[in-house]
Amino acid sequence: MAHRERYLVGLDVGTSLVTVVVGELMSSGTLDIIGIGSAEAKGIRRGIVNHVESAADSIRAALEDAELRAGVEIDSVHLALSGAHVKAFNSRGVVAVAGRNREITRDDVKRAIDAARAVALPAGREILHVLPQDFVVDDQDGIPAPVGMTGSRLEVNVHVVTGSSSAMQNMVACVNRAGVEVIDTVLVQLASSESVLTADEKELGVCLVDIGGGTTDFAIFERGSLWHTGVLAIGGDHFTNDVAVGLRMPIPEAEKLKRRVGCAHSRLVSPDETIEVASIAGRRPRTMSRRMLADILQPRAEEIFQHLWDEIRRAGYESSLNAGIVLTGGGSLLEGMAEIAEEIFSLPVRHGAPEHFGGGLADHVSSPAYACAVGLVSYTHRHTPFEPEPAAAGAFGRIAGRLRTLFKDFF
């Protein structure tokens, strides 16, 4: 980047699409979206790298697209991590309050969190996040920020997210091979929640459902904190495969058909509406009822949400979702998904897309497909101290970066 502390880059490497978002920290402290890039994902399956060179090429193509639009040279990113290898659990840490007057300090809080994260992990796994949920001071529970309070015993509840060391290292290696450095790794659900959930939803209780190409990642928030996360090994690609098999058509054409006229709820489709369907091996296209396509897509949508509802009930949060369900991710764009979810959950359901961002490309990222990448830069913005540069220096950096990007192939 032209100025590491001024430009933040989020990289979301999905099964179907690699997405890059470039954010600029303005002198006022706000975040503007100034660049986006995307490329078809290859060499990635359900968050796991299965072909390093192909994955690196996809990442490189998305980065170059973002560089051209933003006019800055990207040399470091914040990377989203997902996949079935990601596992999480809740833990508790307890410490005695140090100090003569028993006033809780930041050091006490840190010691309590360190105690909570001191758990034995299986071989080959490492901790990705340790996220505080709430604190207990002596017998008083539900405390969000205990610093400055007085007590003799401090407890903390945390959500610990872990991942496969090899899977994470392989993903980082692909990004490095694409020519950039990974500054930080962030859980997909955490990143997406940053851009699409409101503070009220997190306080009341909400389930975020991020439907990607290979997986469906979900997270449950309550009382302002993250309490449960999980991954279902079903995503948008399964819809595409169902269409390809059910209508006997090539997978690329099935994906286009799904995006163009697909609907996951047959009652939303007129029985008289027809569509043109491609055939295999050069045969002529066929004309079919659009409802036939919906009849193929609906069972898969019901399967995803039924599995998710079973997970929510197994975790004991079925009565905690007072703010309902928020759908995001590219897979949620399929028409009828919200209606199916409402029928299965009997809860309010809405689509979540990044909003309240400035910059010339803010309207381009107002889609569930960009929730994770935008959330990455927003999460970093909120958790990283920023000292604004002089306006002239920022403008010069943008110009210099644009020149480097446009002419880098000549040097």
TORVOLUM-219570 format. One record per residue: x, y, z of N, C-alpha, C, O, CB in turn. Coordinates in steps of 0.02 Angstrom, whole numbers, plus 50000, padded with zeros to 5 digits. Glycine has a CB too. Layout:
// TORVOLUM-219570
XYZXYZXYZXYZXYZ;...
END
This chain:
// TORVOLUM-219570
500424994150000500005000050000500445006250000501015005950022499535000050060;500175011849976500555017949974500715020250045501275022550058500165023449937;500225019650090500345021150160499985015850201499375015550201500085028450179;500355011750234500065006050267499545008150318499025004750326500595001950301;499665013650354499195015750405498585019450376498105020750412499535020050454;498615021050311498065024850281497595020450239496995021750238498335030350237;497855015350206497455011050164497395004050195497905001050213497755010550093;496795001650200496654995050229496354990650174495904992850138496174995550290;496604984650168496384980150114496114973650145496464970350183496964978650065;495494972050128495184965750150495174960750093494974962450038494484967050176;495374954550107495404949250057494974943350080495114940250132496144946950044;494454941850041494014936250056494104931050001493894932049944493254938650060;494414925450019494544920049970494014914749979494054910550024495264917049979;493504914949936492964910149940493044904349893493524904049854492314913649928;492564899749895492584894049851492434895949779492714893149732492084888749874;491984900949770491784902949703492114909449680492234910249620491044903749700;492254913949727492484920549708493004923149758492944922049818491894925449705;493514926449732493994930049773493814937449770493764940349716494744928749749;493714940549828493494947449831493984951649870494224949549923492794947949862;494144957549844494604962249877494244968949884493924971349837495264963049837;494304972049943494044978749955494594983049984494934981050031493424978550002;494684989049956495184993849980494824999550014494395002849984495634996449922;494995000850077494705006350114495235011650130495815009950143494385003950179;495035017850128495495023350143495255026850207494685028850213495525028450084;495725027450255495575031050317495655038550304496195040950288496035028750375;495115042150311495115049350298495385053150358495425050450414494415051750279;495565059450347495835063550401495335064450458495535065750514496055070350374;494695063650442494175064350494494105057950535493745057950585493515065950461;494445052550515494395046250550493885041450521493825035850544494235047450621;493515043650469493025039350437493365034850386493945035850368492475043650404;492995029850362493255024950315492875025550249492265024950248493205017850343;493235026650195492935026950128493155020850088493725018550093493145033450091;492695018150048492855012550004493075015449937492685018749903492235007849994;493715014249918493985017349858494185012249805494365014149749494595021549876;494155005849821494345000849772494034994049786493984992049844495095000149770;493834990649734493584983749740493874979649684494034982249630492794983549739;493944973249695494194968749644493924961749655493774959849712494964968649643;493844958049602493594951149609493864946849553494054949349500492824951049609;493874940449565494104935549515493794928849532493654927349590494874935149512;493704924749481493444918049492493944914149535494544914149521493314914449425;493694910749586494134906949631494284900149601493844896549578493814906149700;494924898449601495144891849580495634889149631495994892949663495474892149509;495654882649638496114879649686495894880049758496284878749803496774882849679;495254881949770494984882549838494354878349843493924878649798494834889949858;494284874449895493684870549905493494870749979493864868350022493774863149882;492924873749993492654874250062493164877250110493254874850166492444867350086;493504882550087493974886050130494654882850136495084885250173493684886650197;494764877450099495404873750101495744874250033495424873449981495284866250120;496394875650034496784875949972496914868849947497174864649984497444879849982;496734867549884496904860949855497354861549794497564856449766496264857249836;497504867849773497994868749719498294875749729497974880849715497654868049647;498914875849753499224882149774499294887149716499114892949724499904880749803;499544884849659499664889449603499014892449577498984898449563500024885849546;498504888449570497854890949546497564895949594497304901149574497364885049534;497594894449659497334899049709497714905549708497414910949712497364895849778;498384905149704498794911249702498634915449641498624921649645499544909449702;498524912249584498354915949523497684919649531497614925349509498324911249463;497194916349562496544919549573496604925549619496314930749607496054914549602;496994924749672497094930149719497454936049685497274941849695497494927749781;497964934449646498344939649611497884943549563497934949649559498934936449571;497444940049528496994943349480496524948149516496394953649492496594938149440;496264946049573495804950349611496174956449639495904961949639495474946349669;496784955449663497184960949689497344966049634497304972149646497834958349720;497524963649575497684968249520497064972249499497124978149482497964964349460;496494969049501495864972549485495734978149535495544983649517495274967649484;495844976649599495734981649652496244987249647496074993049658495774978349721;496874985649631497394990749624497214995649569497305001749577498064987449610;496974993049514496804997349457496245002249475496255008049456496614993149396;495744999749511495175003949529495345008949584495095014649584494584999649550;495755006849632495915011149688496475016049672496525021349702496095007049748;496915014149625497485018449610498015018249663498395023049670497265025449601;498055012749701498585011849751498895005049742498575000349717498295012649824;499505004449762499854997949757499744994149821499884996649876500614998949743;499504988049816499354983949874499934979349889500154975549846498704979849862;500194979749950500724975149970500564971450034500974967350057501364978949978;499984972750064499784969050125499034968950130498694973550106500094972250188;498764963650160498044962750164497844960050233498264957450270497794958050109;497214960650248496904957250305496474951650276496034952950235496474962250351;496604945550297496324939550265495764936550306495824935650366496874934450254;495214934850272494664931250304494784923850301495024921250250493984932950271;494634920350355494714913150359494054909750373493664912050415495234911150412;493924904350338493314900350349493464893150332494024891350317492714903150308;492944889150333493024882150314492844877450371492794879450429493734880850292;492744871250353492544866250403493094865050455492944862350509492374859650369;493714867050441494254865950489494214870850548494544869750599494924866650455;493814876050542493744881050596493264878350648492694876650633493504887950568;493484877950710493084875650766493114880750822493614884250829493314868650791;492584881250862492584886150916492234883250977491824878650972492224892650893;492394886051035492084883951098492124889751147492514894451138492434877551127;491724889351199491724894451252492164892051310492174886051326491014895951276;492504896751341492954895051396492894900451450492624905851439493694894451372;493154898851510493124903651566493804903951600494134898951610492574901651618;494004910051617494624911051654494484914651720494054919051723495124915051611;494864912751772494764915751838495444917751866495924913851863494414910651887;495484923951893496104926251925495924930251988495364932751994496524930651876;496404930752033496334935152091496544942152070497014942952032496764932652153;496194947152094496344954052077496974956152113497004955752174495754958752094;497464958552076498094960852106498014968052129497534971452111498674960252055;498484970352168498464977352191498214977952262497804973952285498034981452145;498454983052296498284983952366497564985852377497244983452424498734989152397;497284990252333496604992552343496084988352306495494990052307496554999752320;496294982952274495844978352239495474981552181494924979352164495344975452288;495754986752151495444989852093495674986052031496274985052020495614997452088;495184984151990495334980151930495664984551877495404989851860494694976851903;496214982151851496594985851799496574981951733496314976351730497324987051822;496854984951682496904981551617497344975351622497224970351587497174986351564;497844975551665498274969651674497884963851703497994958151683498864971351719;497424965351749497004960051778496564956951724496484950851720496564962851835;496274961151682495854958751627496264954351580496034949051559495534964551589;496864956551564497294952651519497464945851550497474940751515497934956551504;497614945751615497784939451648497184934651647497274928651639498004940651720;496584937351656495984933251655495874930251586495704924351580495374937251677;495964934251534495884931751466496414926551449496274921551417495914937551415;497034927751472497574922851462497414916351496497564910951470498234925551487;497094916751555496904910651591496364906851553496354900751552496654912251662;495904910551521495364907351484495614903951421495334898951399494824912551466;496144906751391496394903851329496894898251342497104894851294496724909251287;497084897151404497574891951420497234885051422497174882051476497914893351488;497004882751365496674876251359497094871751314497454874051270495954877051331;497034865351326497414860551286497074859551219496484857851216497474853751323;497434860751166497174859851098497444853551067498004851451082497344865951054;497044850451024497304844550988497904846450945497984852250926496754841350943;498324841750931498914843050889498704845650820498214843350791499334836650881;499074850550796498934853250730498414858650729498174860650676498724847850686;498224861250788497724866650790498024872650826498454871850870497074864350825;497804878650807498034884750840497454889550849496954889250813498604887950801;497534894150896497004898850912497014904650862497534907550848497084901550984;496424906150835496334911750789496094917950826496344923450814495854909850733;495594917150870495324922750909495164920550980494994914750991494684925650875;495234925051027494964924251095494544930551107494804935951117495534923451150;493884929651105493414935351106493044935651173492634931251186492914934851048;493184940751214492834941351278492074942251268491854945751223493104947351318;491694938951311490964939351308490694943751364490344948751352490644932451312;490854941951426490684946151483491124944251542491494939351539489934945451501;491094948251596491514947251654491094946351716490514948451719491994953251663;491394943151766491084942351832491574944951884492144942651888490894934751846;491344949751925491754952451979491444950052044490894952052062491784960351977;491814945752080491554942352139490904938752119490934933952080491424947452197;490334940852144489704937452126489274941452077488714939452062489304936152189;489534946852052489164951052006489344949151934489914949951913489304958552018;488844946651897488984944351829488704949151777488394954151793488694937351819;488834947451713488574951451658488894958251651488584962951626487844952351667;489524958851671489874965351668490264965651602490674961351588490364966251729;490134970751560490484971151496491194973951501491634971951463490094975451449;491314978551549491974981751555492124982751630491874987451660491984988651517;492534978451660492644978651732493194983351756493274984351816492804971851756;493584986251709494144990551729493894996351772493424999951753494534993151666;494214997351830494015002651875493565000351932493485003951981493675008051838;493264994351925492844991751978493294988652032493884987552022492354986351951;492994987452090493354984552147493104977652162492504976452163493284989052210;493564972952173493374966152189493994962052204494554964352193492974963052133;493894955952227494464951652242494544945952192495064942852189494384948852312;494014944652153494024939152106493734941452039493194944452036493624932952133;494104940151984493874942051918493824935951873494304932051867494354947351887;493244935051843493134929551796492944932551728492644937951724492574924751822;493104928951675492924931051608492684925051568492974919651572493514934551573;492154926151530491914921151482492154923351413492084929151394491134920351484;492434918651375492704920351309492474915151258492304909551275493474920651311;492484917251195492354912751139493024911651104493324916351078491814915751089;493254905551103493914903851075493814900651007493474895551000494304899051122;494104903750955494054901150887494724898150868495244901450873493844906850837;494714891950845495334888550825495274886250752494734885650724495484882550872;495844884850723495864882350655496434877450645496884877050686495924888050605;496404873850591496944869250573497564873250554497524877650510496724864550515;498124871850587498744875450572498934874850499499124879750468499314872950617;498894868850472499114867750403498644871350354498884874250305499134860350387;497984871150367497514874450322497634881950322497624885050268496794872950343;497744884850380497864892150383498524893950352498574898950317497844894550456;499034889950364499694891350335499684890850259500014894750224500214886550363;499304885950233499254885250160498894891250128499094893550075498884878850142;498384893750162498034899550135498484905650136498504909450088497384900850176;498844906750191499304912450196499854911750144500064916750114499604912950267;500094905650133500614904550083500374906350013500764909149973500844897250084;499744904949997499464906849932499454914349924499614917049871498764903949924;499254917849977499234925149975499934927949966500044932549927498904928150039;500414925250003501104927449995501364926149925501724930249897501564923850046;501174920449897501394918849829501094923649778501374924749724501204911649812;500524926549796500214931549751500564938349756500384942949720499474932249768;501054938949802501454944949805501274949849860501504955649858501414948349742;500874947749909500694952349964500794948850031500824942750035499964954749957;500834952950083500924950550151500254950350187499834954650176501424955050190;500154945350229499554944950271499704948050339500114945550377499324937550279;499364953550353499464957050417499094953450473499354952750528499234964250412;498484951250458498064948250509497564943450476497414944150417497694953750550;497324938750515496804934150492496194935050537496254935550598497044926850492;495604935150506494984936450542494464931350521494404929650462494724943650528;494094928750569493554924050555493034927250510492844933050520493234921550621;492784923550460492304926250413491684929050447491464934550432492094920850363;491404925150495490794927450529490914934050566490474938350568490554922150577;491504934650596491664940750633491714946750586491474952150601492314939850672;492034945550528492104950950479491424952950451491264958950448492574948850422;491024948150431490374949650401489924953250451489554957850433490034943350377;489944951150514489524954350565489694961750573489264965750589489594950750632;490324963450561490554970350569490204974950520490084980850536491304970750561;490034972450461489764976850409489004976450402488704980850371490074975150344;488684971150430487964970450416487524970250479486914971250473487854964150378;487804969050537487384968750598487384975450634487884979050634487634963250645;486824977150665486784983150706486924981450779486884975650799486084986450699;487094986550818487224985550889486604982850924486654978750970487454992050922;486014985150904485394982850935485284975450922485074971750967484794986850909;485424973150861485344966150845485814961850887485604956650913485464964850771;486434963950894486914960150934486704960051008486834955051043487614963150928;486394965251031486184965551101485574961151113485544957551164486024972751121;485084961351068484464957651078484554950151066484214946051097483924960351031;485004948351021485104941351003484944940250930484364941150909484674936751046;485434938350890485354937650819485804932150793486334930750821485494944250782;485594928850739486014923850706486204926450636485764927750595485644916950701;486844927250625487104929250559487244922950519487574918350544487744933650566;486984922650458487074916850414487414919250350487104922750310486394913350399;488034917250340488424919350282488464913350234488834908550247489144921850302;488094913750179488054908250132488544909350076488444913650033487334907450104;489084905450075489594905950024489504900649971488984897349967490274905550054;490024899749930489994894749877490044887649903489674883349879490534895949828;490494886449951490604879649974490344878250044490234872450062491324878149972;490254883550085490034882550154489524887950173489464893050140490634882750203;489174886550227488734891550259489004892550330488964888150372487984889250259;489264898550342489544900150408489034904150448488704908550421490204904250400;488964902450511488464906050552488764908050619489244904950643487834901750562;488474913150649488704915650713488104918250752487654921350724489234921250704;488094917050817487554919350860487824924550909488304923250946487234913350899;487514930350908487694935850953487134936851003486544936050987487824942450914;487324938451064486844939951117487184944451169487774943451184486564933451150;486804949251195487074953951244487704957351218488174958851256487214950351311;487724958551153488274962251122488894958251108489384960951083488454967751166;488884951651122489494947551113489354941451071488784939451061489764945451181;489894938551045489854932451005489864926351052490334925551091490434932050953;489344922051046489284916451092489344909651058489494904651090488644916751128;489214909450992489234902850959489374903950885489094908450854488564898950969;489814899750857489954899850785489974892750759490084888050797490624903450770;489854892150695489864885450665489894885950589489814891350560489254881350686;490004880150558490064879750485489674873750460489744868250487490814879350463;489254874750410488914869350375489254868250308489404873050273488144870850366;489374862150290489734860550228489254860450169489284855950127490094853850234;488824865550165488354866250109488354873650089488354877950132487624863850129;488374874950024488374881950001488074882649933487734878149908489084884650001;488204888349902487904889949837488084885149782487684884049736488104896749818;488684882249784488884877549732488444871249731488364868149679489604875549741;488164869549789487724863749791487074865049753486814860549720487564861849865;486824871249756486244873049715486414872249641486014869449602486024880349730;486994874649622487204874249551487254867049528487014865349474487874877849541;487554862749568487624855749550486934852349544486824848249499488054852049602;486484854149588485804851349585485464853149519485134849049488485374853749645;485554859549499485254861849436485574858249376485224856149330485334869449428;486234857549378486584854249323486354847049315486244844749259487344854449334;486274843449370486064836449367485324835949350485124832049308486194832949434;484914840149384484194839749374483964841649304483494838749278483844844049424;484294846549274484104848849208484574846449153484494848249095484064856349206;485064842249172485544839349124485864844849081485764845049020485194834149080;486244849049114486564854649079487254855749107487394853649164486144861049085;487714859049071488384860249096488374864449159487944868749167488814863549042;488864863249203488884866849267488954874449257488604878149291489454864249309;489394876849212489434884149203488764887249182488584892649204489964885849151;488394883749138487744886249117487234885849173486794890149179487504882349056;487294880649215486844880049272486944885849321486464888349349486954873349307;487574887849330487714893549374487414899949347487114903849384488474894349383;487474901049282487184907049251486424906949257486114912049272487394907549177;486124901149245485394900549249485154901849320484654905349330485164893549226;485504899049368485324900149439485344907549456484884910149488485794896249485;485874910949436485934918049452485414922249416485164927149444486634920449434;485244920349355484814924549314484074923749331483714928749339484914922949241;483834917649338483114916549348482964911749405482384909649413482814913949284;483474909849445483354905149499482914907949554482934913949568484014902849527;482534903549585482114905449642482064899349688481944893749665481394907849619;482164900449752482184894949801481504893449830481444889149874482664896449856;480984896849807480304895649834479824895249775479704900249742480084901449884;479554889449763479154888249703478514892349703478254894049650478984880949697;478244894149763477624897949765477714905149740477224908549726477344898049835;478344907449735478474914149711478514914349634478594919749605479114916849741;478464908649602478534908149529477864906549497477504902149520479064902849510;477704910249445477084908949408477144902349370477664901049339476934914749359;476624898249371476664891749335476694892649259476874887949224476064887449353;476524898549235476534899749163477204902449137477304902949077475984904549144;477664904149183478294907149163478764901749136478834896449166478614910949222;479084903249079479544898449049480254901349044480344907449046479294896448979;480744896849039481454898849033481774894548980481544889148963481824898049102;482324897148953482714893248904483304890048940483674893448975482954897748846;483384883548930483894879648966484384876748916484184873648867483564873949008;485034877748930485554875048886485574867448892485384864648943486244878048904;485824864248840485884856948839486624854948835487064859248828485494853848779;486744848448841487424845748840487604843548769487174841548730487484839848890;488254843848754488534841148692488244844448629488124841048579488414833748688;488144850948632487934854648573487214853848553487014856248500488354852648517;486804850448594486094849748577485744856548583485994861148616485754844648623;485174857148552484814863448553484554865048623484384860548661484234863148503;484534871548640484234873448705483504871248709483174870548658484284881148716;483274870248770482584868048781482194873548818482494877648852482564861448822;481544873448810481104878048846480754874048901480444868948889480584881348798;480804876648963480514873349021480134878249064480204884349056481054869749062;479744875649109479414879849158479914882149210480334878249234478824875949193;479884888649228480334891149279480194887949347480644887449389480264898749285;479584885849357479414882549420479784876049428479934873949484478664881349425;479954872649373480344866549377481034867949407481294864049447480424863249308;481324873649388481964875749417481894877049491482324875049531482234881949381;481354880449511481234881849581481134875449621481344874949679480624886449589;480814870449590480704864049625481354860449638481404856449685480234859549584;481864861849599482534858949610482904862749665483244859749707482944858949545;482844869349665483214873549712482924873449782483294873949831483244880649687;482264873049788481944873649854482164868349904482294870049962481204873449845;482204861949886482414856949936483104858349965483224856950024482394850049906;483564860949924484234862349949484224868249998484564868050049484714863949890;483824873349983483754879050030483454876650096483674878650149483314884549999;482944872350092482644869750153483134865550192483144865750254482024865550136;483564861850158484064857750192484554862150231484714860650288484444853450141;484794867550199485264872050233484964874850297485264874450351485484877750187;484364877550292484064880850350483834875850403483834877450462483474885150328;483634869850382483444864850431484054862450470484024861650531483104858850397;484624861350436485244859550470485454865150518485684863850574485804858050419;485384871350496485574877050538485124877450600485374878650655485534883550498;484474876350590484014876650647484174871050697484124872050757483294876050623;484354865150672484554859650716485174861550756485224859950816484684853250675;485664864950724486274867050759486104872250813486384871950868486774870050709;485664876850796485484882050845485144878950906485294880850962485014887350813;484694874350894484344871050950484824866650991484774866351052483754866850925;485284863350957485764859150992486204863351038486404861051092486204855150942;486364869451016486774873951056486364877551110486654880751155487114879051012;485704877151107485284880051159485114887351149484964890851198485604879251223;485134889851087485004897051075484354898251038484244903851013485574899951036;483914893351034483294894250995482834899651023482424902450987482924887750991;482904901051089482474906251120482834912851127482554917551156482234903851188;483444913351103483844919351113483854924151054484114929651059484554917451129;483574921950997483634925850936483054930850929482644930350884483654921250874;483044935650974482494940450975482504945150915481984947850895482514944551039;483094946150885483144950450826483114946350762483164949250707483794954450828;483034939850767482944935650708483574933450674484094932350706482534939250660;483534932750607484064930050565484274935250514483844938650485483824923450530;484924935850503485174940350451485564936050401486064932850418485624946050481;485334936150338485664932350285486144936850247485984942450229485134929350237;486744934250234487224937950194487654933050155487544927050158487664942550240;488134935650117488534931350073488204930750005487604931649999488634924550105;488604929049954488344928649886487784923649878487334924649837488894926949840;487804918149916487274913049910486594915349934486094912449914487464907049948;486574920549975485934923050001485564927149949484974928749959486044927250063;485894928849892485574933049841485054929249801484664932249765486094935849795;485044922649807484554918649770483844920549794483704920449853484684911049781;483424922249746482734924249763482384918649802482444912749787482344925949699;482004920649853481614915949892481964913249953481644909749994481414910349849;482604914749962482974912050020482684914750086482604910950133483714913850015;482534921150088482264924050150481584921150167481434919950226482214931750144;481174919950116480504917150128480544910050156480164908250201480084917250064;481004906050128481094899150154481344899350225481104895550267481584895250109;481814903850240482094904350307481544906350357481524903650413482664909550309;481114910950338480584913050384480114907250400479884906650457480184918850353;479974903050351479524897350362479834892250410479484889350452479344893950296;480494891250404480814886150446480964888650516480864885050565481464883850414;481194894950522481384897650587480794900750625480824901250686481924902750579;480274902750589479714906450620479984912650657479764914250712479314902050669;480464915950625480784921950651480844927050595480834925250537481484920350682;480914933550613481034938550561481704937350527482194935950560480994945550590;481714938050461482324936950422482424942950376481954945450345482274930250380;483044945250372483214950650325483874949150291484274945050315483244957450362;483994952450234484634952050201485094957350229484874962950242484554952850124;485724955650239486214960350266486724962350213487044958050183486564957450327;486794968850202487284971450154487644977250186487354980750228486944973550088;488284978450169488664984050197488334990750181488154992050124489384983950171;488254994850232487965001550223488365006450265488815004550303487205001650242;488185012750258488485018050299489235018850286489605020850331488375016650374;489445017350226490145018550207490165023950153489715024550112490485012050182;490695027950155490785033250106491245030950050491445025150047491045039550138;491425035650007491875034149952491515033049887490915031649886492285028149969;491885033649833491585033149766491305026349750490895025849705492075035049716;491525021149784491305014349768490845011449822490715005349822491895009849759;490605015649868490195013149923489555009749897489345004649925490005018849970;489255012549843488645009549818488785002849783488334998549780488305014249769;489395001849758489564995649725489634989749774489554983949755490204996449685;489774991249837489864985849886489244984849929489264981049977490474987249930;488704988349912488084987549951487714981249930487144981449908487624993749942;488054975649937487784969149919488024963949969488584964449994488004967149846;487604959049985487834953750031488474950250009488834947550051487284948650039;488614950349944489214947049919489854950349944490374947149947489214946949843;489814956749963490404960349986490424961150062490854964650089490424967249954;489974957850097489924958750170490574957050206490784960850250489364954450198;490884951550187491494949450222492084954050207492424956250253491674942250202;492204955450144492784959650125492724966650154493224969350179492854959950049;492124969550151492034976250180492094975850256492384980250288491334979150161;491824970450285491874969650357492594969050381492754971150436491494963550379;493034966150340493744965550358494064972450368494404973550418494124961650305;493944976950320494254983650327493914987550383494244991450418494204987550261;493264986450393492924989850448493164987350516493264991250562492164988850441;493254980750522493504977750584494194980350601494344982150658493514970050578;494624980650550495304983150560495294990550578495674992850622495734982150497;494864994250545494805001450560494605002450633494875006950666494275004750514;494144998450658493894999350726494404997050779494394999550835493244995550735;494844992350761495294989550811496014992050805496444989850843495294982050805;496144996550757496824999050747496845006550759496465010250727497084997350677;497275008950804497345016250814497565019550749497975016750711497835017850871;497305025450736497485028950674497685036150688497325039750722496895028750625;498265038050662498485044950666498445047850596498825045850552499205045550696;497995052750585497895055250517498505058750489498875062050525497315060050515;498605057850423499145061250388498905068150366498305069350363499395057050327;499355072650350499145078850319498785077350253498955072550219499745083550307;498295081550236497895080350176498325080050114498205075950070497355085650168;498825084450110499245084550050499635078150042499705075549986499735090450054;499875075450098500255069150095499805063450071500025059250032500555067450163;499175063350095498725058150074498565058650000498555053549965498085058450113;498455064749976498305065649905498905063549862498815060349810498115072849890;499515065549884500115063649846500195056049845500385053249793500735066949878;500045052849902500105045549904499635042249854499815037349821499975042949974;499015044849849498535042049801498785042849730498755038149690497855045449809;499045048949713499285050149645499875045649629499905042549576499475057549637;500365045349676500955041249665500765033849657501035030349615501445042049722;500295031749698500075024749694499735023249628499855017949598499605023149750;499325027949603498995026949540499495026449483499425022249438498495032449526;500005030749484500515030649432500905024049434501045021049382501005036449441;501065021749495501425015349500501005009649472501265005249437501615013949573;500345009849488499915004349466499845004349391499854999049359499235004949499;499765010249361499655010649289500275008949249500215006149194499415017549271;500875010549275501485009749236501945004349262502515003749240501845016249233;501705000149311502174995449341502414990149292502954987249300501834991949400;502014988749239502224983749190502794986149146503094982149110501644981749148;502944992649147503464995349104504144995749139504634997749108503255002249079;504174993949203504794994549241505014987849267505534987349300504714999549299;
END
